[in-house]
Amino acid sequence: MRELTINLNLKAETPLYEQIYHYIKQDIQDQKILAGEKLPSSRALSRYLEVSRSTVDLAYGQLLSEGYVERSEERRVGKECPTEC
């Protein structure tokens, strides 16, 4: 599991969870996050980014619903990019 460096813009109109979602989605599309690579837990990422855990859960939930990540033994891992990449 690698550390994600996400620069959140607190003054942007885009909600924080969307910023997190877009960053991780882009890293998956750019193959910076490879299929099977573990993502940080929502607790660890929220602590690192200094946002609420529910914010990270919303981003992870969106990635999961769109097929960019999957749950494996209660951990989220990157998948190969869905067909629309």
N, C-alpha and C positions, 0 to 999 in steps of 0.2 A: 504494500500500500504506500503510495507516494503522498506527499503533502500537497494539497491544493493551494495555490496562491491566487486568491480571489480578491480583487480590489473592488469593494463595494462603494458605490456613490450614495452617500446618505442624503444628498440634496436632490437626487434625480427623482423624476416623477415615476419611474419604473419601480415597482415594489421590490424589496430586498429579495424575496423568494424567487422572483422572476430573474433577477440579476444572477443569483446562484444557479438557477436552472439553466440559463443561457450559457453561462461560463462552462458548466460541466458538459452540456450538450455539445458545445463547440469543441471541447477537448476530445470528446468521443468521436465526433466527425473528423477531427484532425488526427485521430489515432494517437493522441497524447495519453489517453486512457484506453488501454487495450481490453479486449474481451477477456473476461475472467479476473481482471484486476479489481481488487477490493477497494471500495471507497471508504472514507472515514465514517465512523458512526455519526449519527445525527447529533448525539451529545458532544462528541469530540469536535466536530466541525462547528457547531454552534458556539462552543467555548472559544475556539480559535478565532472565529469571525466576530465574536462578541455580539451575537444576535440570539434571539430566543430559539429554543429547540424546535418549536412549532414552525418557525420560518424555514428551517432546513428541511423539516418533514414535508412541508408543502412543495418545496423544490424537488425533493426525492420522489414524492408521490407523482408529480407531473412527469418526471423522467421515467418512472415505472409504468405509468399509464400509456405513455407513448412508445414504450418498448426500448428505450435507451439503456435501461438497467433492469436487472432481475434480482430477485431475492434468492440467496443461496445460503442455507443454514442460518437464516435470520440476519444475513449481511447483504448489503446491496453491492452488486458487482456490475461492471460495465459489460455490455453486450456488443456484438457486431452492430454496426450502424444499420438502422432499419432501411428498407428499400428506398424511402424518399430522400435519403442523404444526397 
